[in-house]
Amino acid sequence: MARVLFPLPDADFDVTEVAVPWAVLTEAGIDVVFATESGVTPACDPLLLTGVVFGQLGAEAEPKHLYGKMSKSNAFAAPLRWSALDDEPFDGLWLAGGHAPGMRQYLGSEPLQASVRRFWESGRPVGAICHGTLVLARAGVLRGRRTSCLEKYMEQAAYFSTAWKVGRYYRTYEAYVEDEVRASGAEVVSGPIRLFSRGQRGDHRHAFVVEDGAYVSGRWPGDAWLVAERFLAKLGV
């Protein structure tokens, strides 16, 4: 059975960007292995379950349902430690995103970046979405590679429309994700403008992905179903 690694922070990851690929992969018979810094059971950004502002801007119903199922799995309840990753055989790596403060533990971890760098250099499939591309940019592996990422207009729209209520919730760092990914030497490929329409299971009209060899990437939760399916195809199972 193929095994795919999902490293996560202890808290605040994006519901859709973890639960949707988990569902796509496990439904295909793939073993998803979670890992956190200290081996604690992770938790998503709670505002994505309840809604960020007036019950809006959270995850959609199906990803929330899948998160509930995923949370009850043994793999999710008992993750590995990041320090053990280099000793484990994995066939693929998935790097999810999220923007709430707890994500900094994962996005800024130099030991995790070193493990990700070694995995990337092995040539095995890697999937990344939204802020997850920052892990690759900071690992120094995206120079000259085509990628998607959270686009600047998306991050700006989310921040400027909600700052009155939730402050800097949508600004994980001073630099915008797209600016940092471009500064790493990556070729960021922009998708069609999307702020409300999302891709769905079996309906990818509003989704966008970028593929470069064994690497596939997406911009935001609205791309999660398509990115997960393209990542599954790269696993060759």
Buried (B, 14 or more C-beta within 10 A) or exposed (E): EBBBBBBBBBBBBBBBBBBBBBBBBBEBEBBBBBBBBEBEEBBBBEBBBEEBBEEEBBBBEBBBEBBEEBBEEEBBEEBBEBBEBEEEEBBBBBBBBBBBBBBBBBBBBEEBBBBBBEBBEEEBBBBBBBBBBBBBBBBEBBEEBBBBBBBBBBBBBBBEEBEEEBEEBBBBBEEBBBBBBBEBEBBBBBBEEBEEEBBBBEEBEBBBBBBBEBBBBBBBBBBBBBBBBBBBEBBEB
